[in-house]
Amino acid sequence: MSISQPKTLLDLISAAPAEATAILLPDQGGLRVSYGSLRQQVQAVADQLASLGISAGDRVGIAIPNGLPTIVAFLAASMAGTAAPLNPAYKEEEFKFFLEDTNARVLLLPPDGGEAARRAAGDSVPVFTLDMDATGTTSISGVETTRRAAVPALDDVALILHTSGSTGRPKRVPLKHANLSISAQNIVRSYQLTAEDVSLCVMPLFHVHGL
């Protein structure tokens, strides 16, 4: 069996042809997002996060329902800093715990809803809206790009998740780019996925299995 090579998450999608379909959005009338568009959007949002002062190691809270904005936010946050996806259905006290425990520098929310998360953030964590237009382009509303996000290293922490806390206080689990990329490559190899295959994701994207 071949050994997976560690990469950054952005390296994983860099080799695909720009015109190839990366994501199909059934709830958006079957809108197709190409790899070229996905890469551009991830870079653009990462640059917006860098313009907000996010750099390597800074945690970006994300509480957005499944969809293209969640995917772009996750990849962009892992590029500019560290993604910290949260369950959008958390209650205010739960959001407070996770925002404090991750020491989130900013919180990304959808244009509508997310009131519990907004209250939890209060004056401590700046909240920004991640929106998607009719063409399938995602961006952080009202943030001017003034800086370029630095290229992450293999050993940079891409993602912070928490244990379920079933036997005590949930604990932070840091996952590096190398960890996630090797896992993704192992999944591709195990399922023998090719460029012709379509994978249907029905799991929540704040959960490691959905991601």
C-alpha positions as CSV (number, residue, x, y, z in Angstrom):
1,M,0.0,0.0,0.0
2,S,1.4,3.4,-0.9
3,I,2.1,5.9,1.8
4,S,0.2,9.2,1.8
5,Q,2.3,12.3,1.5
6,P,1.6,15.1,3.9
7,K,0.3,18.3,2.3
8,T,-1.5,21.5,3.3
9,L,-5.3,21.5,2.7
10,L,-4.9,23.9,-0.1
11,D,-2.3,21.6,-1.7
12,L,-4.9,18.9,-1.8
13,I,-7.1,20.9,-4.2
14,S,-4.4,22.6,-6.1
15,A,-3.8,19.9,-8.7
16,A,-7.4,19.7,-9.9
17,P,-8.1,21.4,-13.3
18,A,-9.5,24.8,-12.8
19,E,-12.6,24.0,-14.9
20,A,-13.4,20.8,-13.1
21,T,-16.4,20.7,-10.8
22,A,-15.4,20.9,-7.1
23,I,-18.8,21.3,-5.4
24,L,-22.4,20.8,-6.5
25,L,-25.0,22.7,-4.5
26,P,-28.4,20.9,-4.8
27,D,-30.1,23.4,-2.5
28,Q,-29.0,26.2,-4.9
29,G,-30.6,24.9,-8.0
30,G,-27.7,22.5,-8.8
31,L,-25.1,25.4,-8.9
32,R,-21.7,24.1,-9.7
33,V,-18.5,25.6,-8.3
34,S,-15.3,24.8,-10.1
35,Y,-12.0,24.1,-8.5
36,G,-10.7,27.3,-10.0
37,S,-13.5,29.3,-8.3
38,L,-13.1,27.4,-5.1
39,R,-9.4,28.2,-4.9
40,Q,-10.0,31.8,-5.7
41,Q,-12.7,32.2,-3.1
42,V,-10.5,30.5,-0.4
43,Q,-7.6,32.8,-1.2
44,A,-9.9,35.8,-1.2
45,V,-11.5,35.0,2.2
46,A,-8.1,34.0,3.7
47,D,-6.8,37.5,2.6
48,Q,-9.8,39.1,4.2
49,L,-9.1,37.2,7.4
50,A,-5.4,38.3,7.3
51,S,-6.7,41.9,6.8
52,L,-8.6,41.5,10.1
53,G,-5.3,40.6,11.8
54,I,-5.6,36.8,11.7
55,S,-2.3,34.9,11.4
56,A,-0.9,31.5,12.0
57,G,-2.3,30.0,15.2
58,D,-5.2,32.5,15.6
59,R,-8.5,30.7,15.9
60,V,-11.4,31.6,13.7
61,G,-14.8,30.6,15.0
62,I,-17.3,29.4,12.4
63,A,-21.0,28.8,13.1
64,I,-22.6,28.4,9.7
65,P,-25.0,25.7,8.4
66,N,-23.8,23.3,5.8
67,G,-23.1,24.9,2.4
68,L,-20.5,26.5,0.3
69,P,-19.8,29.3,2.8
70,T,-18.9,26.7,5.4
71,I,-16.5,25.0,3.1
72,V,-14.8,28.2,2.0
73,A,-14.7,29.5,5.6
74,F,-13.1,26.3,6.8
75,L,-10.4,26.2,4.2
76,A,-9.7,30.0,4.3
77,A,-9.5,29.9,8.1
78,S,-7.1,27.0,8.0
79,M,-4.9,29.0,5.6
80,A,-4.9,32.3,7.4
81,G,-5.0,30.9,10.9
82,T,-6.8,27.9,12.5
83,A,-10.4,26.9,11.8
84,A,-12.7,26.4,14.8
85,P,-16.0,25.2,13.5
86,L,-19.0,25.2,15.9
87,N,-22.4,23.6,15.9
88,P,-24.8,26.4,14.7
89,A,-27.5,24.9,17.0
90,Y,-25.5,25.5,20.2
91,K,-27.1,27.5,23.0
92,E,-25.7,30.8,24.2
93,E,-23.8,29.3,27.1
94,E,-22.3,26.6,24.9
95,F,-21.1,29.2,22.4
96,K,-19.6,31.1,25.3
97,F,-17.7,28.1,26.5
98,F,-16.3,27.2,23.1
99,L,-15.4,30.7,22.1
100,E,-13.5,31.2,25.3
101,D,-11.9,27.7,25.2
102,T,-10.6,28.2,21.7
103,N,-9.7,31.9,22.4
104,A,-11.4,32.7,19.1
105,R,-10.2,36.0,17.5
106,V,-13.2,36.4,15.3
107,L,-16.5,34.6,14.7
108,L,-18.0,34.1,11.2
109,L,-21.8,33.8,11.0
110,P,-24.4,33.6,8.3
111,P,-26.3,36.8,7.3
112,D,-29.5,35.6,9.0
113,G,-29.8,33.8,12.3
114,G,-27.1,32.9,14.8
115,E,-28.5,35.1,17.5
116,A,-27.3,32.9,20.3
117,A,-23.8,33.0,18.9
118,R,-23.9,36.8,18.6
119,R,-25.0,37.2,22.2
120,A,-22.3,34.8,23.3
121,A,-19.6,36.8,21.4
122,G,-20.8,40.0,23.0
123,D,-18.1,42.6,23.0
124,S,-15.3,40.0,23.4
125,V,-15.2,38.4,19.9
126,P,-15.8,40.5,16.8
127,V,-18.5,39.0,14.6
128,F,-18.5,39.1,10.8
129,T,-21.0,37.9,8.2
130,L,-20.0,35.4,5.5
131,D,-22.4,35.7,2.6
132,M,-22.8,34.0,-0.8
133,D,-24.2,35.8,-3.9
134,A,-26.3,34.3,-6.7
135,T,-23.2,33.2,-8.7
136,G,-21.9,31.1,-5.8
137,T,-19.2,33.5,-4.6
138,T,-18.5,33.7,-0.9
139,S,-17.0,36.7,0.9
140,I,-16.9,38.4,4.3
141,S,-19.3,41.3,4.1
142,G,-17.7,44.7,4.6
143,V,-14.1,43.7,4.9
144,E,-11.6,45.4,2.7
145,T,-8.6,43.3,1.6
146,T,-5.4,45.0,2.7
147,R,-3.1,42.0,3.4
148,R,-2.2,38.7,1.8
149,A,-2.6,35.6,3.9
150,A,0.7,33.8,4.5
151,V,1.1,30.3,3.1
152,P,0.6,27.7,5.9
153,A,3.2,25.1,6.8
154,L,2.6,21.4,7.1
155,D,3.0,21.5,10.9
156,D,0.6,24.5,11.3
157,V,-2.6,23.7,13.2
158,A,-5.4,23.8,10.6
159,L,-8.3,22.8,12.7
160,I,-9.4,22.8,16.4
161,L,-12.2,20.4,17.3
162,H,-13.4,19.2,20.8
163,T,-14.0,15.8,22.2
164,S,-17.7,15.0,23.0
165,G,-17.2,15.7,26.7
166,S,-19.3,12.6,27.6
167,T,-17.1,11.8,30.6
168,G,-16.1,15.4,31.5
169,R,-15.2,18.8,30.1
170,P,-14.7,18.7,26.3
171,K,-11.1,18.9,25.4
172,R,-9.4,20.7,22.5
173,V,-8.0,18.5,19.7
174,P,-5.6,20.3,17.4
175,L,-5.1,18.8,14.0
176,K,-2.3,19.9,11.7
177,H,-2.4,20.3,7.9
178,A,-0.3,17.1,7.6
179,N,-2.8,15.1,9.8
180,L,-5.8,16.2,7.8
181,S,-4.3,15.8,4.4
182,I,-3.0,12.3,5.1
183,S,-6.5,11.3,6.4
184,A,-8.1,12.7,3.3
185,Q,-5.7,10.9,1.0
186,N,-6.3,7.6,2.9
187,I,-10.1,8.1,2.4
188,V,-9.6,8.6,-1.3
189,R,-7.5,5.5,-1.6
190,S,-9.8,3.4,0.6
191,Y,-12.9,4.2,-1.5
192,Q,-10.9,4.3,-4.7
193,L,-12.3,7.7,-5.6
194,T,-11.5,9.2,-9.0
195,A,-12.2,12.6,-10.6
196,E,-15.4,11.1,-12.1
197,D,-16.9,10.2,-8.7
198,V,-19.4,12.4,-6.8
199,S,-19.5,12.2,-3.0
200,L,-22.7,13.2,-1.2
201,C,-22.1,14.9,2.1
202,V,-25.1,14.8,4.5
203,M,-23.1,15.1,7.8
204,P,-22.6,18.3,9.6
205,L,-19.5,20.2,8.6
206,F,-18.7,21.2,12.2
207,H,-18.0,17.5,12.8
208,V,-14.7,15.8,11.9
209,H,-16.5,13.1,9.8
210,G,-18.4,15.8,7.8
211,L,-15.2,17.7,7.3
